[in-house]
Amino acid sequence: MIYLAVGDVEVREKELNTIKDLQRQFNDRPIWMAASVHRGEEEVILRVHGELIKAYPSLLLILVPRHPQDIKNVSLALKKHKVNFVLRSTMELVSINTRVYVVDTLENMMESRGIKNALQGHSNSSCGRLIFT
């Protein structure tokens, strides 16, 4: 497995519950994360994700745009590529059909460390985790 993530983070009970909920939703799927994504980079990331899905059909991408104002462009790119995605702010559940989980508000961007913690408890015997920060 490959881990590239931040060090220990103090987590409050509410955040811990959120992390546990995400772990359940991720359902032991292979996951990779693209964080601090600049405008326009989502196109490259989505092309790469499309190629990776060929090898890992249940792969989930966690996408964290660098700026909240870029969410509209990210959403448009996801729709253009016909990708099934969930915006964190909607609190919609991640299903097996979800291909991209978008961390889409400033508060959630600050909580992306919590998402990284959720990934720490995630395992998959056939594929390591790729976490790009």
Buried (B, 14 or more C-beta within 10 A) or exposed (E): EEEEBEEEEEBEEEBEEBBEBBBEBBEEBBBBBBBEBEEEBBBEBBEEBEEBBEEBEBBBBBBBBEEBEBBEBBBEBBEEBEBEBBBBBEEEEBEEEBBBBBBBBEEBBEBBBBBBBBBBEBEBEEBBBBBBE
